[in-house]
Amino acid sequence: MRKASIPARPGIYAIRHRTEGLLYIGKTKSLRGRFSGGHKAFLWAWLDKYNDEDVRIAVQFISYWENPTLLLELEAIILRATEPPYNVQIPTEG
């Protein structure tokens, strides 16, 4: 997907694999801005040797200005219900 084809709108997004299913859930105020520099889920999918043709972004637009807490609440609900593998926290060294 080209950067210009991703809308600069707020929303919930999912990184999905064709056969493995949901890999990552996130929220953002700007989908285009969030993916402009790549995304860690794509790096992890590459490290897991997934074919890039099998990894996709799914989005649901949310009217952020009408209810800014909705993004946070929806993300939390989806995370609890699905527990995507790439949403785990990586411990930092130190």
Rosetta blueprint (number, residue, H / E / L):
1 M L
2 R L
3 K H
4 A H
5 S H
6 I L
7 P L
8 A L
9 R L
10 P L
11 G E
12 I E
13 Y E
14 A E
15 I E
16 R E
17 H E
18 R L
19 T L
20 E L
21 G E
22 L E
23 L E
24 Y E
25 I E
26 G E
27 K E
28 T E
29 K L
30 S L
31 L H
32 R H
33 G H
34 R H
35 F H
36 S L
37 G L
38 G L
39 H L
40 K H
41 A H
42 F H
43 L H
44 W H
45 A H
46 W H
47 L H
48 D L
49 K L
50 Y L
51 N L
52 D H
53 E H
54 D H
55 V E
56 R E
57 I E
58 A E
59 V E
60 Q E
61 F E
62 I L
63 S L
64 Y L
65 W L
66 E L
67 N L
68 P L
69 T H
70 L H
71 L H
72 L H
73 E H
74 L H
75 E H
76 A H
77 I H
78 I H
79 L H
80 R H
81 A H
82 T H
83 E L
84 P L
85 P H
86 Y H
87 N H
88 V L
89 Q L
90 I L
91 P L
92 T L
93 E L
94 G L
